[in-house]
Amino acid sequence: RKFIVAFFMLAVLVSLVSCEQKESQVVDRKAEMKTSIDSLESVLKAAEGDLDEDLGLQMIDAYVGYAKEFEADTASVIYWYKAGEIAQNIPGKELYAVTYFANIFEDHPNHALAPQSVFLSGVAFDKMGDKERAAVSFEHFLEAYPSHDWAPDAQAMLQMSTDTTDLDTQVKAWLENANKTQE
């Protein structure tokens, strides 16, 4: 009987120590990943925002790795957003940007970055030349966030996305309209 009690107490003690070690490992892993992110951001700052593709891809990997590993952490939403911002500025990575932004507006629709994420998804689709999905994104933005500061921009982008005239003509018309409103 004493053996059973001693064994049970030993099992509880081992379990507690194991849990503490796991928590410590999680805290250490989080700190390690944040340090890596901070280091990459420092490199970008030192380059005065001049983002080369290699640095951009490293930053995306760091942001996405953290966001996936620590989904419940409030920093994850910010890291999804930063990954999206960088990806949309690397040619050929725009669809990745849309995916990163979607993690925000689908999983955190009330987060302060959700409206910008929807809008920037439209911008990324537009950069890819996918006017149809760009228009859908801008329509979604206007429906979900009609009073947002970016709503006029979303309306303008929607109009450009659904306009079938060539880009040069669209830009000329937009500039003429902008000049008229300033007069």
PEZINOR-V560026 format. One record per residue. RES is the residue in three letters. PHI is phi in whole degrees, -180 to 180 (* if undefined). OMEGA is omega as a letter, one per 20 degrees, with the letter a starting at -180 (999 if undefined). BURIAL is 1 if it has 16 or more other ideal C-beta (glycine too) atoms within 10 Angstrom, else 0. Layout:
res | phi | omega | burial
RES | PHI | OMEGA | BURIAL
RES | PHI | OMEGA | BURIAL
This chain:
res | phi | omega | burial
ARG | * | r | 0
LYS | -63 | r | 0
PHE | -64 | a | 0
ILE | -64 | r | 0
VAL | -64 | a | 0
ALA | -65 | r | 0
PHE | -64 | r | 0
PHE | -61 | a | 0
MET | -65 | r | 0
LEU | -64 | r | 0
ALA | -64 | r | 0
VAL | -65 | r | 0
LEU | -62 | r | 0
VAL | -62 | r | 0
SER | -63 | r | 0
LEU | -64 | r | 0
VAL | -63 | r | 0
SER | -63 | r | 0
CYS | -63 | r | 0
GLU | -63 | r | 0
GLN | -66 | r | 0
LYS | -64 | r | 0
GLU | -61 | r | 0
SER | -63 | r | 0
GLN | -65 | r | 0
VAL | -64 | r | 0
VAL | -61 | r | 0
ASP | -64 | a | 0
ARG | -64 | r | 0
LYS | -59 | a | 0
ALA | -62 | r | 0
GLU | -62 | a | 0
MET | -68 | r | 1
LYS | -66 | r | 1
THR | -63 | r | 0
SER | -63 | r | 1
ILE | -63 | r | 1
ASP | -59 | r | 0
SER | -64 | r | 0
LEU | -65 | r | 1
GLU | -65 | r | 0
SER | -65 | r | 0
VAL | -63 | r | 0
LEU | -64 | r | 1
LYS | -64 | r | 0
ALA | -64 | r | 0
ALA | -85 | r | 0
GLU | 55 | r | 0
GLY | 80 | r | 0
ASP | -80 | a | 0
LEU | -92 | r | 0
ASP | -90 | a | 0
GLU | -61 | a | 0
ASP | -61 | r | 0
LEU | -63 | r | 0
GLY | -59 | a | 1
LEU | -66 | r | 0
GLN | -64 | a | 1
MET | -66 | r | 1
ILE | -59 | r | 1
ASP | -58 | a | 0
ALA | -67 | a | 1
TYR | -63 | a | 1
VAL | -66 | r | 1
GLY | -59 | r | 0
TYR | -65 | a | 1
ALA | -62 | r | 1
LYS | -73 | a | 0
GLU | -73 | a | 0
PHE | -126 | a | 1
GLU | -53 | a | 0
ALA | -78 | a | 0
ASP | -72 | a | 0
THR | -63 | r | 0
ALA | -68 | a | 1
SER | -60 | r | 1
VAL | -62 | r | 1
ILE | -63 | a | 1
TYR | -71 | r | 1
TRP | -61 | a | 1
TYR | -64 | r | 1
LYS | -63 | r | 1
ALA | -62 | r | 1
GLY | -65 | r | 1
GLU | -59 | a | 1
ILE | -70 | a | 1
ALA | -60 | a | 1
GLN | -70 | r | 1
ASN | -102 | r | 0
ILE | -112 | a | 1
PRO | -53 | r | 0
GLY | 89 | a | 0
LYS | -110 | a | 1
GLU | -61 | a | 1
LEU | -67 | r | 0
TYR | -63 | r | 1
ALA | -58 | r | 1
VAL | -59 | r | 1
THR | -62 | a | 1
TYR | -66 | r | 1
PHE | -64 | a | 1
ALA | -62 | r | 1
ASN | -59 | a | 1
ILE | -81 | a | 1
PHE | -74 | r | 1
GLU | -85 | a | 0
ASP | -91 | a | 0
HIS | -137 | a | 1
PRO | -62 | a | 0
ASN | -98 | r | 0
HIS | -71 | a | 1
ALA | -59 | a | 0
LEU | -89 | a | 1
ALA | -62 | r | 1
PRO | -60 | r | 1
GLN | -62 | r | 1
SER | -65 | r | 1
VAL | -64 | a | 1
PHE | -59 | a | 1
LEU | -68 | r | 1
SER | -63 | r | 1
GLY | -62 | r | 1
VAL | -63 | r | 1
ALA | -63 | r | 1
PHE | -61 | r | 1
ASP | -62 | r | 1
LYS | -61 | r | 0
MET | -79 | a | 1
GLY | 85 | a | 0
ASP | -93 | a | 1
LYS | -64 | a | 0
GLU | -65 | r | 0
ARG | -72 | r | 1
ALA | -62 | r | 1
ALA | -61 | r | 1
VAL | -61 | r | 1
SER | -64 | a | 1
PHE | -68 | r | 1
GLU | -63 | r | 1
HIS | -60 | r | 1
PHE | -58 | a | 1
LEU | -65 | r | 1
GLU | -73 | a | 0
ALA | -81 | a | 0
TYR | -135 | a | 1
PRO | -63 | a | 0
SER | -103 | r | 0
HIS | -68 | r | 1
ASP | -57 | a | 0
TRP | -88 | a | 1
ALA | -58 | r | 1
PRO | -61 | r | 0
ASP | -66 | r | 0
ALA | -64 | r | 1
GLN | -63 | r | 0
ALA | -64 | r | 0
MET | -66 | r | 1
LEU | -62 | r | 1
GLN | -61 | r | 0
MET | -66 | a | 1
SER | -71 | a | 1
THR | -97 | r | 0
ASP | -77 | a | 0
THR | -93 | r | 0
THR | -73 | a | 0
ASP | -68 | a | 0
LEU | -62 | a | 0
ASP | -59 | r | 0
THR | -65 | r | 0
GLN | -62 | a | 0
VAL | -65 | r | 0
LYS | -59 | a | 0
ALA | -64 | r | 0
TRP | -64 | r | 0
LEU | -64 | r | 0
GLU | -61 | r | 0
ASN | -64 | r | 0
ALA | -65 | r | 0
ASN | -66 | r | 0
LYS | -65 | a | 0
THR | -73 | r | 0
GLN | -81 | a | 0
GLU | -78 | 999 | 0
